[in-house]
Amino acid sequence: MLEKLFSGFSVDDVEAARTFYRDVLGLPVSGDDMLWIEVPGDSGVLLYPKGDAHQPATFTVLNFPVDDVPGTVAALRERGVTFETYEGTPMATDADGVFRGGGPLIAWFTDPAGNVLSVVQAD
């Protein structure tokens, strides 16, 4: 019945998203009016324009499992990525931008449209 799926979320500027996901995060992307982030297998992530109607997701829309969260945070900072701190909340991060309060190490950042992404410690 349901054999395949893909995820999607909106952005306010496809070209800014293309630059961020391709040039900053180093992901393979394709498309013109909409942007596909290509992932291994038969699925992908669709980013579609909503212009002024776009509202950033208030939850994490993409998680990137990595072997070294602090090292990945440092490398992404060198590429201009700013990490969320969530000061004063149960999810507050340390000076490196990494949450170490239980569970896997995780660090959150946003794309140019304000959607929340993370790098999370791989198993």
C-alpha positions as MATLAB code, in Angstrom:
seq = 'MLEKLFSGFSVDDVEAARTFYRDVLGLPVSGDDMLWIEVPGDSGVLLYPKGDAHQPATFTVLNFPVDDVPGTVAALRERGVTFETYEGTPMATDADGVFRGGGPLIAWFTDPAGNVLSVVQAD';
ca = [
       0.000    0.000    0.000;
       2.202    2.870    1.250;
       5.716    1.989    0.140;
       7.585    5.269   -0.219;
       7.495    8.680    1.341;
       9.248   12.010    1.337;
       9.280   14.924    3.701;
       8.764   18.564    2.851;
       8.600   21.977    4.461;
       8.286   25.536    3.305;
      10.858   28.281    2.880;
      10.429   31.940    2.059;
      13.324   32.099   -0.441;
      14.302   29.061   -2.545;
      17.617   30.592   -3.678;
      18.692   31.354   -0.087;
      17.727   27.784    0.853;
      19.692   26.403   -2.131;
      22.820   28.306   -1.081;
      22.481   27.247    2.564;
      21.761   23.560    2.022;
      24.192   23.132   -0.909;
      27.069   25.486   -0.069;
      26.962   25.716    3.737;
      25.752   22.226    4.678;
      27.229   20.495    1.610;
      24.100   18.537    0.671;
      23.202   17.531   -2.893;
      20.252   19.626   -4.059;
      18.295   19.956   -7.288;
      15.296   21.807   -8.669;
      14.379   25.286   -9.797;
      11.053   26.541   -8.424;
      11.179   24.009   -5.584;
      14.261   22.491   -4.036;
      14.933   18.798   -3.466;
      17.517   17.747   -0.900;
      18.686   14.413   -2.215;
      19.233   11.616    0.293;
      20.360    8.025   -0.231;
      17.599    5.681   -1.366;
      14.292    6.489   -2.992;
      13.262    9.468   -0.874;
      14.247   13.059   -0.334;
      13.186   16.293    1.269;
      11.176   18.849   -0.678;
      11.519   22.559    0.122;
       8.729   24.563   -1.440;
       8.236   28.328   -1.616;
       5.525   30.085    0.362;
       6.982   33.595    0.194;
       5.331   35.976    2.652;
       2.952   33.227    3.817;
       5.849   31.130    5.167;
       5.908   30.511    8.912;
       9.067   28.834   10.238;
       8.551   25.473   11.874;
       8.647   25.688   15.672;
      10.025   22.169   15.905;
      13.027   20.364   14.439;
      12.290   19.506   10.800;
      15.612   17.820    9.953;
      18.055   15.950   12.178;
      21.550   15.136   10.943;
      23.152   12.209   12.841;
      26.898   12.786   13.234;
      29.730   11.000   15.041;
      31.088   14.167   16.692;
      28.521   16.832   17.623;
      30.998   19.376   19.090;
      33.339   18.946   16.104;
      30.478   19.314   13.623;
      29.219   22.415   15.465;
      32.709   23.938   15.217;
      32.964   23.122   11.503;
      29.521   24.549   10.753;
      30.315   27.709   12.755;
      33.316   28.226   10.474;
      30.821   28.173    7.568;
      28.692   30.868    9.207;
      26.052   28.767   10.972;
      24.712   30.214   14.242;
      23.514   27.760   16.870;
      20.492   28.189   19.122;
      21.059   28.476   22.884;
      17.564   28.210   24.426;
      18.875   29.931   27.577;
      16.647   29.659   30.625;
      14.862   26.552   29.339;
      15.290   22.840   30.064;
      16.966   22.597   26.636;
      19.644   25.234   27.342;
      22.934   24.530   25.604;
      26.490   25.013   26.830;
      28.981   27.626   25.614;
      29.689   25.426   22.568;
      25.985   25.381   21.615;
      25.578   21.705   22.553;
      22.794   20.327   24.757;
      24.311   17.897   27.252;
      21.384   17.597   29.665;
      20.493   13.969   29.058;
      20.046   11.794   26.024;
      22.254   12.163   22.967;
      24.332   15.272   22.421;
      22.410   17.643   20.167;
      22.797   21.173   18.786;
      20.093   23.171   17.010;
      20.383   25.778   14.274;
      18.066   27.341   11.717;
      18.030   27.589    7.952;
      17.629   31.001    6.256;
      13.825   30.630    6.497;
      13.971   30.070   10.277;
      13.201   26.320   10.202;
      14.882   24.410   13.049;
      17.517   21.775   12.177;
      19.851   19.778   14.401;
      23.029   17.787   14.502;
      22.593   14.873   16.877;
      24.991   12.245   18.165;
      24.735    9.090   16.054;
      24.312    5.796   17.906;
];
